[in-house]
Amino acid sequence: MRRTIPYRYGVILLMAALALPACQEVIDIELDTTYRRLVVFGTVTTDSLHHQVRLSTTSDYFSNQPAPAVSDALVELKMGETVLRLEELDSVPGLYQTPVAFRGKPLTRYHLHISQVDVDNDGIFESYEAETTMPVTPMLDSIRLVYFQTPFFSGYQVFMFAMDSPEREWYGFKIWKNSDLLTDELSDYRVQSDDFVNGKYIYGLPVGFLTDSDPRQTLLPGDTVTLELNSIGEDFFDFISDAQLEIMGNNPLFSGPSANVHSNIGNNGIGIFTAYSLRSVSVIVRP
């Protein structure tokens, strides 16, 4: 007996048959090489140290090599009437540092000037500039460790207690276990605005979680946990937030295309130059 396939099922089978070979076709997409741009990452903090600026250039999307360093540049840091010429380290090409160690001062305006570089290789030197103002040092009281254990995870939650100023501020949080900086990766460095507590006391804000599943984070009696609270500017907050978003990726259905992260470098440079104040507090894990 002859069986008739309903029309709707026939259409579905036909579409599947047509789509099957198409799924096996390999399409090569060539991405053109774009022009090179200067990449800057520099910081000034309230720590007494030689503050550094790293210079490199952009590279092709599929390049698996480290970003090319920019050497022999003239890098100057101006603060008020003082101008410091940064020196390139012989051991690390493209890394420049101040000739003397000093502590950055809150509310001071810092100006970075970079010259004698030819990023686009056209035989003409370019110059780049950036400015930033160091925010006021945050008032940090203490931190508290609270242990949580669930069927899925266990570890210590770090809570921060601090007084927020009336002005709008942005914070960054670094966590140390003994002498080991646990938030040394960009994806682990948490930043947050003070919109939720503007001008009020911050009572027990969760700023990090140390999981038992990672030996590096596992805490034992006698270990010291230190929170470094960074008072950062809006430019740096936007830079970190954008960079982390690009690392994690966007939802392809509801997000726009990827874009360059926020930058405060002039002359079409990319990256960030920032100054931030910091304060630290520690607690010892008890038995």
Beta strands, then each sheet from edge to edge (+ up, - down):
strand 1: 38-45
strand 2: 52-57
strand 3: 74-79
strand 4: 82-85
strand 5: 87-88
strand 6: 95-97
strand 7: 109-117
strand 8: 126-133
strand 9: 139-149
strand 10: 154-163
strand 11: 170-177
strand 12: 180-181
strand 13: 190-193
strand 14: 201-211
strand 15: 224-232
strand 16: 270-284
sheet 1: 5+ 6- 2+ 1- 16- 15+ 11- 12+
sheet 2: 5+ 6- 2+ 1- 16- 15+ 11- 13+
sheet 3: 4+ 3- 7+ 8-
sheet 4: 9+ 10- 14+
end
